[in-house]
Amino acid sequence: MAQSRFSKIDEYGFERPDDFDYQTYETFMSQYLQILARRSKKWTTLMKSEQALKKKRILKSYIRKGIPNEYREKVWLHVSGANEAKIKHGVDLYKKMVASTHDTTLVEAIRIDLPRTFPDNIFFNSSDEHQEMLFRVLIAYAHHNKKVGYCQGMNYIAGLILLVTKNEDSTFWLLKALVENILPDYYSPTMDGLLTDIDTVSELVRLKYPEVSKHVAELGLPWPVITTKWFICIYCEVLPTETVLRIWDCLFNEGSKIVFRVALTIIGLHISEILSTTQFSEMNDCLKKIVKGPPTVHCHNFTQSIFKVPGKLTTKVINRIRETVSQERKQKKD
């Protein structure tokens, strides 16, 4: 096989695995580079306007087609509400939290997780600089929001944001937006929001893909086994990095319904593969394989698919299901 023109390290510093499919990736990139060039040109024109970020309808369309890296930090901060929160709580809040006295239990918990955060990323495994930046963001947030503190999963989210923004202050405010507004109670001690949404996606699969729901139930594979990592890490460490960032572009702008659209699309694009499994372990292996397959590598097509494959899926419908499954969970506890 001819040697690939792509290095073993991707543009975000992640080492490609030994079984990485360079041929599929090269086919994808030959098309995607042209898309990136067109989108970058359009975004550059858009951002020259002082009113660019206030044109919600145009901005939504642009975001769904991907934000160029050079504009991601600025756009994420705006559409997520992080900029407004920064003004409300004080622009120097992050510095104050970093400089405050730190709880030793929190320090220890975060320190333990730092070496586990993206061990396959050259920025995190080759020097202490990025780990220390990540530590400051996590410890600052833990002391700012004492009800949440620190929860495993937050290190991956903050770590990836840091790789994009290269700015601790921006990472802090974007983490705050995700944890408190976009995915509330995912990272609280009870994780009620996460558990509710796992039950919600299970119900959505039953409604959208009943044959898959029945098959999963028959094989005895609990939905928390399938989706917990998907949701708590918001697909990082699950899907290819560029695909994750394209998802996050939409998540910061449109909210939590995006995580359901992604889950339903992963399943909807691979119904035949899922239904062909005959054992618990085979199903589990199938799910691990499909999240790294060609459909998810082709991030542009995949991101467009999340607004087509699941069909109509409004926040109102999601919230109604959330309320139902939440009540059912409370009744089981009682």
Buried (B, 14 or more C-beta within 10 A) or exposed (E): EEEEEBEEEBEBBBBBEEEBBBEEBEBBBEEBEEBBEEBBEEBEEBBEEEEBBEEEEBBBEBBBBBBBBEBBBBBBBBBBBBBEBBEEBEEEBBBEBBEEEBBEEBBEBBEEBBEEBBEEBBBBBEEEEBBEBBBBBBBBBBBBBEEBBBBBBBBBBBBBBBBBBEBBBBBBBBBBBBBBBBBBBBBBEEBBBBBBBBBBBBBBBBEBBEEBBEBBEEBEBEBBBBBBBBBBBBBBBBBBBBBBBBBBBBBBBBBBBBBBBBBBBBBBBBEEBBBEBEEBEEBBEBBEEBBBBBBBBBBBBBBBBBBEBBEEBEEEBBEEBBEBBBEEBEEEEE
